[in-house]
Amino acid sequence: MGAEKRLQRKLNRMGKKKGNTVEIEDGSIEVYDFLNDNGTEGQKRRATRLYDKINKGKGILMTSPLNKGDRTGDRVSWKYGDGTYSGTCINASCSRARTENGKVKYLPKNKKK
């Protein structure tokens, strides 16, 4: 049985005496209110723990339009002399990169021919 189904069964049992029901998809505020208002302390604790486990890492992700071109952590390669070198971008504009040796290199802007 999946975690969502187990939680729904727990919520149904908790609201059985008062006749209240709540669905998992109703939203976190409604589910937490229901958990606080219904059931015994043990039921509340177990249901809250299960609900947190299901929704772990599903918070609201705020993304700024300014971060649209963020290249931090991307792999890049560049030519210098006769060789081609590679590394990882350090900053958002990718004007600096760290090589495998740990050295920081300043990269030239892309030149169009």
C-alpha positions, 0 to 999 in steps of 0.5 A: 500500500502506498504512503498516500493511501495509508495517510488517507485511511488514517485521516478517514479513521481520525474524522470518523467520530465527528463525521469530518473528512479531508482529502490529501489533495486539499492542501497542506493548511487544510490537512494540518488543521484537520490533524490538529482538530481530530484524533488522539495524540498518537494518531496525530503524531503518526499522521503528521509524520507520514504527511511530512514524509510524503511532502518532503521537499515539495515546498514552493520553489521561488525562481527569479527571472533574473536567474534564468541564465544561471550557469553555476555548476555547468561544465564548460570547455575552452580553447587556449593555444593548441589545447582544449581545457575544461572545468566547472562554472563558478559564477552565474555568467560563467566568466570564471571556471574551476579546472580539475586541478582546482585552479580558477581561470577567467574565460574570454567572452564568446567571439563570433567569427 
